[in-house]
Amino acid sequence: MPAHQTLSDCIQMCQQTAQQLRSLAGQATDPTVRDKLNEGAHHLDLCITECNFAMQRAGAMAGAMR
């Protein structure tokens, strides 16, 4: 599988996981648990942003090499 597709699949899985964490946070009755679940989702969002940036840069560099 090409690296671009592997990274894209990873990003998609992280997006799904972040959404699951938010869903669990919405169901949590303990405010501390809810906060920690939302914090975990936020950290995944940051990772997704960085991965998207890396994909864009890699695409731009690949285009420049052609």
All heavy atoms as TSV, in Angstrom:
chain	resi	resn	atom	element	x	y	z
A	1	MET	N	N	0.843	-1.167	0.000
A	1	MET	CA	C	0.000	0.000	0.000
A	1	MET	C	C	0.902	1.248	0.000
A	1	MET	O	O	1.835	1.336	0.790
A	1	MET	CB	C	-0.890	-0.035	1.248
A	1	MET	CG	C	-1.832	1.128	1.353
A	1	MET	SD	S	-2.935	1.076	2.804
A	1	MET	CE	C	-3.901	-0.374	2.490
A	2	PRO	N	N	0.611	2.210	-0.860
A	2	PRO	CA	C	1.420	3.426	-0.911
A	2	PRO	C	C	1.364	4.188	0.421
A	2	PRO	O	O	0.369	4.141	1.142
A	2	PRO	CB	C	0.776	4.249	-2.020
A	2	PRO	CG	C	-0.076	3.311	-2.792
A	2	PRO	CD	C	-0.434	2.198	-1.871
A	3	ALA	N	N	2.447	4.904	0.720
A	3	ALA	CA	C	2.545	5.640	1.984
A	3	ALA	C	C	1.399	6.643	2.133
A	3	ALA	O	O	0.857	6.809	3.224
A	3	ALA	CB	C	3.889	6.338	2.074
A	4	HIS	N	N	1.033	7.305	1.035
A	4	HIS	CA	C	-0.043	8.297	1.084
A	4	HIS	C	C	-1.343	7.637	1.533
A	4	HIS	O	O	-2.069	8.176	2.372
A	4	HIS	CB	C	-0.189	8.961	-0.277
A	4	HIS	CG	C	-1.279	9.977	-0.377
A	4	HIS	ND1	N	-1.613	10.826	0.649
A	4	HIS	CD2	C	-2.117	10.294	-1.389
A	4	HIS	CE1	C	-2.614	11.609	0.273
A	4	HIS	NE2	N	-2.930	11.307	-0.951
A	5	GLN	N	N	-1.639	6.464	1.001
A	5	GLN	CA	C	-2.869	5.756	1.361
A	5	GLN	C	C	-2.809	5.277	2.809
A	5	GLN	O	O	-3.801	5.346	3.532
A	5	GLN	CB	C	-3.106	4.564	0.423
A	5	GLN	CG	C	-4.424	3.848	0.684
A	5	GLN	CD	C	-5.633	4.747	0.484
A	5	GLN	OE1	O	-5.727	5.454	-0.516
A	5	GLN	NE2	N	-6.547	4.735	1.429
A	6	THR	N	N	-1.657	4.806	3.234
A	6	THR	CA	C	-1.495	4.351	4.613
A	6	THR	C	C	-1.740	5.506	5.580
A	6	THR	O	O	-2.464	5.356	6.574
A	6	THR	CB	C	-0.083	3.771	4.830
A	6	THR	OG1	O	0.110	2.683	3.931
A	6	THR	CG2	C	0.107	3.298	6.258
A	7	LEU	N	N	-1.159	6.663	5.287
A	7	LEU	CA	C	-1.348	7.832	6.135
A	7	LEU	C	C	-2.804	8.292	6.106
A	7	LEU	O	O	-3.377	8.641	7.147
A	7	LEU	CB	C	-0.417	8.959	5.697
A	7	LEU	CG	C	-0.353	10.184	6.584
A	7	LEU	CD1	C	-0.028	9.822	8.027
A	7	LEU	CD2	C	0.679	11.156	6.048
A	8	SER	N	N	-3.402	8.267	4.956
A	8	SER	CA	C	-4.802	8.653	4.828
A	8	SER	C	C	-5.700	7.723	5.648
A	8	SER	O	O	-6.631	8.181	6.325
A	8	SER	CB	C	-5.206	8.629	3.357
A	8	SER	OG	O	-6.537	9.022	3.203
A	9	ASP	N	N	-5.431	6.435	5.601
A	9	ASP	CA	C	-6.204	5.467	6.391
A	9	ASP	C	C	-6.026	5.713	7.882
A	9	ASP	O	O	-6.981	5.627	8.659
A	9	ASP	CB	C	-5.787	4.036	6.057
A	9	ASP	CG	C	-6.212	3.593	4.666
A	9	ASP	OD1	O	-7.030	4.288	4.021
A	9	ASP	OD2	O	-5.705	2.542	4.213
A	10	CYS	N	N	-4.806	6.046	8.290
A	10	CYS	CA	C	-4.519	6.327	9.697
A	10	CYS	C	C	-5.284	7.569	10.159
A	10	CYS	O	O	-5.861	7.583	11.246
A	10	CYS	CB	C	-3.021	6.496	9.895
A	10	CYS	SG	S	-2.551	6.776	11.611
A	11	ILE	N	N	-5.294	8.598	9.331
A	11	ILE	CA	C	-6.023	9.821	9.659
A	11	ILE	C	C	-7.509	9.518	9.826
A	11	ILE	O	O	-8.143	9.978	10.782
A	11	ILE	CB	C	-5.788	10.903	8.589
A	11	ILE	CG1	C	-4.354	11.418	8.665
A	11	ILE	CG2	C	-6.799	12.050	8.725
A	11	ILE	CD1	C	-3.945	12.288	7.494
A	12	GLN	N	N	-8.041	8.735	8.915
A	12	GLN	CA	C	-9.464	8.388	8.994
A	12	GLN	C	C	-9.764	7.620	10.288
A	12	GLN	O	O	-10.764	7.882	10.956
A	12	GLN	CB	C	-9.875	7.568	7.778
A	12	GLN	CG	C	-11.348	7.249	7.745
A	12	GLN	CD	C	-11.745	6.483	6.488
A	12	GLN	OE1	O	-10.898	6.037	5.721
A	12	GLN	NE2	N	-13.031	6.333	6.288
A	13	MET	N	N	-8.899	6.688	10.657
A	13	MET	CA	C	-9.100	5.919	11.874
A	13	MET	C	C	-9.026	6.839	13.100
A	13	MET	O	O	-9.825	6.711	14.033
A	13	MET	CB	C	-8.061	4.799	11.990
A	13	MET	CG	C	-8.287	3.914	13.185
A	13	MET	SD	S	-7.241	2.435	13.272
A	13	MET	CE	C	-5.653	3.017	12.776
A	14	CYS	N	N	-8.109	7.786	13.092
A	14	CYS	CA	C	-7.992	8.737	14.205
A	14	CYS	C	C	-9.228	9.624	14.297
A	14	CYS	O	O	-9.702	9.932	15.399
A	14	CYS	CB	C	-6.735	9.591	14.057
A	14	CYS	SG	S	-5.212	8.680	14.382
A	15	GLN	N	N	-9.772	10.031	13.153
A	15	GLN	CA	C	-10.989	10.842	13.157
A	15	GLN	C	C	-12.156	10.058	13.756
A	15	GLN	O	O	-12.937	10.604	14.543
A	15	GLN	CB	C	-11.339	11.291	11.734
A	15	GLN	CG	C	-10.392	12.327	11.186
A	15	GLN	CD	C	-10.586	12.593	9.709
A	15	GLN	OE1	O	-10.976	11.709	8.944
A	15	GLN	NE2	N	-10.277	13.810	9.287
A	16	GLN	N	N	-12.251	8.791	13.395
A	16	GLN	CA	C	-13.317	7.949	13.943
A	16	GLN	C	C	-13.147	7.760	15.449
A	16	GLN	O	O	-14.119	7.829	16.208
A	16	GLN	CB	C	-13.342	6.596	13.238
A	16	GLN	CG	C	-13.789	6.675	11.802
A	16	GLN	CD	C	-13.549	5.383	11.030
A	16	GLN	OE1	O	-12.924	4.451	11.521
A	16	GLN	NE2	N	-14.053	5.332	9.802
A	17	THR	N	N	-11.913	7.563	15.880
A	17	THR	CA	C	-11.634	7.375	17.305
A	17	THR	C	C	-11.956	8.644	18.083
A	17	THR	O	O	-12.560	8.583	19.163
A	17	THR	CB	C	-10.169	6.954	17.528
A	17	THR	OG1	O	-9.923	5.748	16.791
A	17	THR	CG2	C	-9.881	6.716	18.989
A	18	ALA	N	N	-11.574	9.802	17.551
A	18	ALA	CA	C	-11.887	11.075	18.211
A	18	ALA	C	C	-13.397	11.243	18.346
A	18	ALA	O	O	-13.895	11.681	19.389
A	18	ALA	CB	C	-11.274	12.244	17.437
A	19	GLN	N	N	-14.135	10.868	17.319
A	19	GLN	CA	C	-15.598	10.968	17.375
A	19	GLN	C	C	-16.163	10.012	18.417
A	19	GLN	O	O	-17.101	10.364	19.151
A	19	GLN	CB	C	-16.210	10.687	15.995
A	19	GLN	CG	C	-17.702	10.895	15.949
A	19	GLN	CD	C	-18.107	12.289	16.395
A	19	GLN	OE1	O	-17.476	13.286	16.054
A	19	GLN	NE2	N	-19.161	12.388	17.181
A	20	GLN	N	N	-15.602	8.825	18.523
A	20	GLN	CA	C	-16.055	7.871	19.543
A	20	GLN	C	C	-15.782	8.415	20.944
A	20	GLN	O	O	-16.621	8.267	21.843
A	20	GLN	CB	C	-15.361	6.523	19.357
A	20	GLN	CG	C	-15.840	5.758	18.137
A	20	GLN	CD	C	-15.004	4.516	17.861
A	20	GLN	OE1	O	-13.835	4.437	18.238
A	20	GLN	NE2	N	-15.613	3.544	17.195
A	21	LEU	N	N	-14.621	9.038	21.132
A	21	LEU	CA	C	-14.305	9.636	22.428
A	21	LEU	C	C	-15.296	10.741	22.771
A	21	LEU	O	O	-15.753	10.849	23.915
A	21	LEU	CB	C	-12.875	10.180	22.439
A	21	LEU	CG	C	-11.758	9.140	22.457
A	21	LEU	CD1	C	-10.409	9.817	22.254
A	21	LEU	CD2	C	-11.775	8.349	23.753
A	22	ARG	N	N	-15.641	11.562	21.786
A	22	ARG	CA	C	-16.615	12.627	22.031
A	22	ARG	C	C	-17.988	12.051	22.370
A	22	ARG	O	O	-18.701	12.589	23.228
A	22	ARG	CB	C	-16.721	13.539	20.813
A	22	ARG	CG	C	-15.561	14.472	20.675
A	22	ARG	CD	C	-15.772	15.504	19.561
A	22	ARG	NE	N	-14.526	16.177	19.315
A	22	ARG	CZ	C	-13.594	15.777	18.460
A	22	ARG	NH1	N	-13.771	14.700	17.728
A	22	ARG	NH2	N	-12.475	16.446	18.319
A	23	SER	N	N	-18.339	10.982	21.696
A	23	SER	CA	C	-19.618	10.331	21.977
A	23	SER	C	C	-19.638	9.782	23.403
A	23	SER	O	O	-20.622	9.949	24.136
A	23	SER	CB	C	-19.857	9.202	20.968
A	23	SER	OG	O	-21.052	8.523	21.255
A	24	LEU	N	N	-18.559	9.139	23.800
A	24	LEU	CA	C	-18.462	8.627	25.168
A	24	LEU	C	C	-18.499	9.770	26.180
A	24	LEU	O	O	-19.123	9.658	27.232
A	24	LEU	CB	C	-17.183	7.810	25.347
A	24	LEU	CG	C	-17.151	6.451	24.651
A	24	LEU	CD1	C	-15.742	5.857	24.722
A	24	LEU	CD2	C	-18.167	5.510	25.279
A	25	ALA	N	N	-17.830	10.870	25.854
A	25	ALA	CA	C	-17.832	12.027	26.748
A	25	ALA	C	C	-19.252	12.568	26.923
A	25	ALA	O	O	-19.635	12.971	28.025
A	25	ALA	CB	C	-16.918	13.120	26.200
A	26	GLY	N	N	-20.016	12.557	25.853
A	26	GLY	CA	C	-21.399	13.024	25.925
A	26	GLY	C	C	-22.279	12.154	26.801
A	26	GLY	O	O	-23.287	12.620	27.334
A	27	GLN	N	N	-21.884	10.908	26.979
A	27	GLN	CA	C	-22.655	9.977	27.801
A	27	GLN	C	C	-22.150	9.920	29.243
A	27	GLN	O	O	-22.841	9.398	30.123
A	27	GLN	CB	C	-22.582	8.572	27.201
A	27	GLN	CG	C	-23.171	8.461	25.822
A	27	GLN	CD	C	-22.851	7.125	25.170
A	27	GLN	OE1	O	-22.509	6.166	25.838
A	27	GLN	NE2	N	-22.962	7.070	23.851
A	28	ALA	N	N	-20.964	10.449	29.491
A	28	ALA	CA	C	-20.349	10.352	30.814
A	28	ALA	C	C	-21.089	11.247	31.816
A	28	ALA	O	O	-21.435	12.383	31.508
A	28	ALA	CB	C	-18.877	10.745	30.744
A	29	THR	N	N	-21.307	10.704	32.994
A	29	THR	CA	C	-21.951	11.486	34.049
A	29	THR	C	C	-20.923	12.138	34.967
A	29	THR	O	O	-21.217	13.149	35.585
A	29	THR	CB	C	-22.892	10.595	34.884
A	29	THR	OG1	O	-22.150	9.485	35.396
A	29	THR	CG2	C	-24.046	10.077	34.025
A	30	ASP	N	N	-19.746	11.590	35.019
A	30	ASP	CA	C	-18.670	12.145	35.858
A	30	ASP	C	C	-17.963	13.251	35.072
A	30	ASP	O	O	-17.417	12.998	33.989
A	30	ASP	CB	C	-17.691	11.035	36.224
A	30	ASP	CG	C	-16.582	11.482	37.158
A	30	ASP	OD1	O	-16.153	12.653	37.072
A	30	ASP	OD2	O	-16.117	10.643	37.945
A	31	PRO	N	N	-17.948	14.472	35.587
A	31	PRO	CA	C	-17.324	15.579	34.858
A	31	PRO	C	C	-15.833	15.370	34.580
A	31	PRO	O	O	-15.329	15.801	33.540
A	31	PRO	CB	C	-17.528	16.795	35.757
A	31	PRO	CG	C	-18.462	16.382	36.829
A	31	PRO	CD	C	-18.558	14.900	36.842
A	32	THR	N	N	-15.146	14.695	35.491
A	32	THR	CA	C	-13.721	14.442	35.280
A	32	THR	C	C	-13.518	13.481	34.119
A	32	THR	O	O	-12.646	13.693	33.267
A	32	THR	CB	C	-13.072	13.869	36.563
A	32	THR	OG1	O	-13.277	14.801	37.625
A	32	THR	CG2	C	-11.591	13.636	36.364
A	33	VAL	N	N	-14.324	12.455	34.053
A	33	VAL	CA	C	-14.250	11.490	32.953
A	33	VAL	C	C	-14.585	12.181	31.643
A	33	VAL	O	O	-13.887	12.002	30.631
A	33	VAL	CB	C	-15.185	10.292	33.214
A	33	VAL	CG1	C	-15.287	9.400	31.985
A	33	VAL	CG2	C	-14.719	9.499	34.427
A	34	ARG	N	N	-15.645	12.977	31.656
A	34	ARG	CA	C	-16.047	13.704	30.442
A	34	ARG	C	C	-14.911	14.601	29.953
A	34	ARG	O	O	-14.602	14.639	28.761
A	34	ARG	CB	C	-17.311	14.524	30.739
A	34	ARG	CG	C	-17.879	15.235	29.544
A	34	ARG	CD	C	-19.228	15.893	29.793
A	34	ARG	NE	N	-19.391	16.499	31.097
A	34	ARG	CZ	C	-20.202	16.054	32.062
A	34	ARG	NH1	N	-20.930	14.980	31.869
A	34	ARG	NH2	N	-20.298	16.694	33.213
A	35	ASP	N	N	-14.269	15.311	30.888
A	35	ASP	CA	C	-13.162	16.199	30.537
A	35	ASP	C	C	-11.991	15.423	29.937
A	35	ASP	O	O	-11.404	15.842	28.933
A	35	ASP	CB	C	-12.713	16.971	31.778
A	35	ASP	CG	C	-11.643	17.985	31.457
A	35	ASP	OD1	O	-11.837	18.791	30.520
A	35	ASP	OD2	O	-10.596	17.971	32.137
A	36	LYS	N	N	-11.644	14.307	30.532
A	36	LYS	CA	C	-10.509	13.507	30.040
A	36	LYS	C	C	-10.809	12.921	28.656
A	36	LYS	O	O	-9.921	12.863	27.793
A	36	LYS	CB	C	-10.153	12.397	31.021
A	36	LYS	CG	C	-9.627	12.894	32.344
A	36	LYS	CD	C	-8.348	13.704	32.145
A	36	LYS	CE	C	-7.820	14.209	33.471
A	36	LYS	NZ	N	-6.645	15.049	33.327
A	37	LEU	N	N	-12.023	12.480	28.430
A	37	LEU	CA	C	-12.389	11.952	27.112
A	37	LEU	C	C	-12.325	13.053	26.054
A	37	LEU	O	O	-11.807	12.829	24.949
A	37	LEU	CB	C	-13.778	11.315	27.155
A	37	LEU	CG	C	-13.881	10.007	27.927
A	37	LEU	CD1	C	-15.345	9.645	28.163
A	37	LEU	CD2	C	-13.159	8.883	27.187
A	38	ASN	N	N	-12.833	14.226	26.388
A	38	ASN	CA	C	-12.755	15.353	25.445
A	38	ASN	C	C	-11.311	15.778	25.206
A	38	ASN	O	O	-10.949	16.148	24.090
A	38	ASN	CB	C	-13.586	16.535	25.953
A	38	ASN	CG	C	-15.055	16.349	25.684
A	38	ASN	OD1	O	-15.458	15.865	24.626
A	38	ASN	ND2	N	-15.877	16.722	26.642
A	39	GLU	N	N	-10.499	15.713	26.242
A	39	GLU	CA	C	-9.083	16.040	26.090
A	39	GLU	C	C	-8.397	15.052	25.149
A	39	GLU	O	O	-7.590	15.445	24.291
A	39	GLU	CB	C	-8.403	16.019	27.456
A	39	GLU	CG	C	-6.957	16.434	27.430
A	39	GLU	CD	C	-6.331	16.438	28.817
A	39	GLU	OE1	O	-7.046	16.375	29.827
A	39	GLU	OE2	O	-5.088	16.513	28.875
A	40	GLY	N	N	-8.715	13.777	25.290
A	40	GLY	CA	C	-8.157	12.770	24.388
A	40	GLY	C	C	-8.557	13.025	22.942
A	40	GLY	O	O	-7.735	12.921	22.029
A	41	ALA	N	N	-9.821	13.388	22.731
A	41	ALA	CA	C	-10.299	13.700	21.381
A	41	ALA	C	C	-9.561	14.922	20.826
A	41	ALA	O	O	-9.182	14.945	19.647
A	41	ALA	CB	C	-11.805	13.945	21.397
A	42	HIS	N	N	-9.339	15.902	21.677
A	42	HIS	CA	C	-8.619	17.111	21.247
A	42	HIS	C	C	-7.184	16.766	20.834
A	42	HIS	O	O	-6.692	17.269	19.818
A	42	HIS	CB	C	-8.617	18.139	22.379
A	42	HIS	CG	C	-7.790	19.338	22.088
A	42	HIS	ND1	N	-8.122	20.263	21.117
A	42	HIS	CD2	C	-6.616	19.765	22.621
A	42	HIS	CE1	C	-7.194	21.200	21.083
A	42	HIS	NE2	N	-6.275	20.919	21.983
A	43	HIS	N	N	-6.530	15.920	21.585
A	43	HIS	CA	C	-5.162	15.527	21.235
A	43	HIS	C	C	-5.136	14.794	19.895
A	43	HIS	O	O	-4.222	15.001	19.087
A	43	HIS	CB	C	-4.545	14.664	22.338
A	43	HIS	CG	C	-4.069	15.456	23.497
A	43	HIS	ND1	N	-2.863	16.122	23.507
A	43	HIS	CD2	C	-4.646	15.719	24.692
A	43	HIS	CE1	C	-2.724	16.756	24.658
A	43	HIS	NE2	N	-3.788	16.520	25.394
A	44	LEU	N	N	-6.127	13.955	19.653
A	44	LEU	CA	C	-6.202	13.290	18.351
A	44	LEU	C	C	-6.424	14.311	17.241
A	44	LEU	O	O	-5.834	14.193	16.158
A	44	LEU	CB	C	-7.320	12.248	18.342
A	44	LEU	CG	C	-6.959	10.896	18.915
A	44	LEU	CD1	C	-8.193	9.999	19.010
A	44	LEU	CD2	C	-5.899	10.209	18.084
A	45	ASP	N	N	-7.253	15.321	17.499
A	45	ASP	CA	C	-7.467	16.384	16.505
A	45	ASP	C	C	-6.149	17.070	16.153
A	45	ASP	O	O	-5.891	17.371	14.980
A	45	ASP	CB	C	-8.463	17.421	17.021
A	45	ASP	CG	C	-9.883	16.900	17.108
A	45	ASP	OD1	O	-10.204	15.918	16.413
A	45	ASP	OD2	O	-10.664	17.490	17.874
A	46	LEU	N	N	-5.321	17.322	17.158
A	46	LEU	CA	C	-4.015	17.946	16.902
A	46	LEU	C	C	-3.139	17.039	16.053
A	46	LEU	O	O	-2.463	17.508	15.117
A	46	LEU	CB	C	-3.321	18.271	18.228
A	46	LEU	CG	C	-3.996	19.327	19.102
A	46	LEU	CD1	C	-3.292	19.427	20.455
A	46	LEU	CD2	C	-4.032	20.667	18.403
A	47	CYS	N	N	-3.143	15.755	16.345
A	47	CYS	CA	C	-2.361	14.801	15.547
A	47	CYS	C	C	-2.859	14.758	14.106
A	47	CYS	O	O	-2.061	14.720	13.164
A	47	CYS	CB	C	-2.441	13.402	16.167
A	47	CYS	SG	S	-1.579	13.247	17.740
A	48	ILE	N	N	-4.161	14.783	13.938
A	48	ILE	CA	C	-4.759	14.757	12.598
A	48	ILE	C	C	-4.323	15.994	11.816
A	48	ILE	O	O	-3.957	15.902	10.637
A	48	ILE	CB	C	-6.294	14.661	12.697
A	48	ILE	CG1	C	-6.696	13.281	13.235
A	48	ILE	CG2	C	-6.960	14.945	11.358
A	48	ILE	CD1	C	-8.124	13.207	13.739
A	49	THR	N	N	-4.335	17.142	12.469
A	49	THR	CA	C	-3.900	18.379	11.815
A	49	THR	C	C	-2.456	18.266	11.346
A	49	THR	O	O	-2.118	18.640	10.210
A	49	THR	CB	C	-4.056	19.576	12.779
A	49	THR	OG1	O	-5.447	19.707	13.106
A	49	THR	CG2	C	-3.540	20.866	12.163
A	50	GLU	N	N	-1.601	17.743	12.211
A	50	GLU	CA	C	-0.188	17.585	11.854
A	50	GLU	C	C	-0.005	16.578	10.716
A	50	GLU	O	O	0.820	16.788	9.826
A	50	GLU	CB	C	0.635	17.164	13.076
A	50	GLU	CG	C	0.749	18.248	14.124
A	50	GLU	CD	C	1.443	19.499	13.621
A	50	GLU	OE1	O	2.409	19.400	12.837
A	50	GLU	OE2	O	1.023	20.599	14.006
A	51	CYS	N	N	-0.749	15.499	10.743
A	51	CYS	CA	C	-0.650	14.502	9.666
A	51	CYS	C	C	-1.136	15.072	8.344
A	51	CYS	O	O	-0.534	14.819	7.296
A	51	CYS	CB	C	-1.430	13.246	10.033
A	51	CYS	SG	S	-0.648	12.251	11.313
A	52	ASN	N	N	-2.212	15.841	8.381
A	52	ASN	CA	C	-2.699	16.480	7.152
A	52	ASN	C	C	-1.657	17.440	6.597
A	52	ASN	O	O	-1.438	17.499	5.385
A	52	ASN	CB	C	-4.015	17.210	7.417
A	52	ASN	CG	C	-5.204	16.295	7.431
A	52	ASN	OD1	O	-5.258	15.308	6.706
A	52	ASN	ND2	N	-6.176	16.610	8.265
A	53	PHE	N	N	-0.995	18.183	7.479
A	53	PHE	CA	C	0.058	19.097	7.055
A	53	PHE	C	C	1.202	18.323	6.399
A	53	PHE	O	O	1.705	18.707	5.339
A	53	PHE	CB	C	0.573	19.901	8.250
A	53	PHE	CG	C	1.707	20.811	7.916
A	53	PHE	CD1	C	1.484	21.988	7.220
A	53	PHE	CD2	C	3.003	20.498	8.292
A	53	PHE	CE1	C	2.542	22.838	6.910
A	53	PHE	CE2	C	4.058	21.334	7.984
A	53	PHE	CZ	C	3.827	22.507	7.291
A	54	ALA	N	N	1.587	17.204	7.011
A	54	ALA	CA	C	2.668	16.385	6.457
A	54	ALA	C	C	2.285	15.835	5.082
A	54	ALA	O	O	3.119	15.806	4.169
A	54	ALA	CB	C	3.006	15.244	7.408
A	55	MET	N	N	1.038	15.420	4.932
A	55	MET	CA	C	0.589	14.908	3.631
A	55	MET	C	C	0.638	16.006	2.573
A	55	MET	O	O	1.055	15.762	1.445
A	55	MET	CB	C	-0.826	14.336	3.727
A	55	MET	CG	C	-0.849	12.943	4.264
A	55	MET	SD	S	-2.493	12.170	4.315
A	55	MET	CE	C	-3.252	12.607	2.812
A	56	GLN	N	N	0.215	17.205	2.936
A	56	GLN	CA	C	0.242	18.325	1.994
A	56	GLN	C	C	1.669	18.651	1.585
A	56	GLN	O	O	1.952	18.871	0.405
A	56	GLN	CB	C	-0.422	19.555	2.603
A	56	GLN	CG	C	-1.909	19.434	2.737
A	56	GLN	CD	C	-2.515	20.591	3.511
A	56	GLN	OE1	O	-1.812	21.459	4.028
A	56	GLN	NE2	N	-3.831	20.599	3.611
A	57	ARG	N	N	2.566	18.687	2.558
A	57	ARG	CA	C	3.974	18.990	2.257
A	57	ARG	C	C	4.592	17.910	1.383
A	57	ARG	O	O	5.335	18.210	0.455
A	57	ARG	CB	C	4.769	19.149	3.553
A	57	ARG	CG	C	4.354	20.310	4.412
A	57	ARG	CD	C	4.778	21.630	3.866
A	57	ARG	NE	N	6.239	21.703	3.912
A	57	ARG	CZ	C	6.971	22.514	3.183
A	57	ARG	NH1	N	6.383	23.347	2.374
A	57	ARG	NH2	N	8.269	22.516	3.275
A	58	ALA	N	N	4.293	16.664	1.704
A	58	ALA	CA	C	4.845	15.561	0.923
A	58	ALA	C	C	4.313	15.618	-0.508
A	58	ALA	O	O	5.055	15.389	-1.470
A	58	ALA	CB	C	4.505	14.218	1.564
A	59	GLY	N	N	3.044	15.951	-0.650
A	59	GLY	CA	C	2.460	16.077	-1.987
A	59	GLY	C	C	3.080	17.206	-2.764
A	59	GLY	O	O	3.364	17.101	-3.960
A	60	ALA	N	N	3.328	18.313	-2.087
A	60	ALA	CA	C	3.947	19.476	-2.751
A	60	ALA	C	C	5.375	19.160	-3.170
A	60	ALA	O	O	5.820	19.532	-4.251
A	60	ALA	CB	C	3.920	20.693	-1.820
A	61	MET	N	N	6.087	18.450	-2.306
A	61	MET	CA	C	7.474	18.096	-2.632
A	61	MET	C	C	7.532	17.096	-3.774
A	61	MET	O	O	8.383	17.195	-4.635
A	61	MET	CB	C	8.179	17.535	-1.392
A	61	MET	CG	C	8.427	18.594	-0.334
A	61	MET	SD	S	9.142	17.931	1.173
A	61	MET	CE	C	10.767	17.479	0.584
A	62	ALA	N	N	6.597	16.158	-3.783
A	62	ALA	CA	C	6.562	15.163	-4.858
A	62	ALA	C	C	6.243	15.852	-6.182
A	62	ALA	O	O	6.817	15.510	-7.211
A	62	ALA	CB	C	5.531	14.081	-4.547
A	63	GLY	N	N	5.332	16.821	-6.142
A	63	GLY	CA	C	4.996	17.570	-7.344
A	63	GLY	C	C	6.158	18.395	-7.862
A	63	GLY	O	O	6.345	18.539	-9.071
A	64	ALA	N	N	6.950	18.928	-6.965
A	64	ALA	CA	C	8.093	19.757	-7.354
A	64	ALA	C	C	9.221	18.916	-7.951
A	64	ALA	O	O	10.020	19.420	-8.732
A	64	ALA	CB	C	8.608	20.525	-6.138
A	65	MET	N	N	9.267	17.648	-7.589
A	65	MET	CA	C	10.333	16.771	-8.081
A	65	MET	C	C	10.041	16.254	-9.485
A	65	MET	O	O	10.921	15.723	-10.128
A	65	MET	CB	C	10.529	15.599	-7.125
A	65	MET	CG	C	10.987	16.020	-5.738
A	65	MET	SD	S	11.041	14.628	-4.644
A	65	MET	CE	C	12.800	14.459	-4.467
A	66	ARG	N	N	8.823	16.436	-9.916
A	66	ARG	CA	C	8.462	15.909	-11.244
A	66	ARG	C	C	8.785	16.848	-12.334
A	66	ARG	O	O	8.938	17.944	-12.387
A	66	ARG	CB	C	6.973	15.553	-11.280
A	66	ARG	CG	C	6.701	14.384	-10.397
A	66	ARG	CD	C	5.273	14.010	-10.455
A	66	ARG	NE	N	5.068	12.928	-9.499
A	66	ARG	CZ	C	3.935	12.424	-9.196
A	66	ARG	NH1	N	2.842	12.866	-9.749
A	66	ARG	NH2	N	3.810	11.467	-8.341
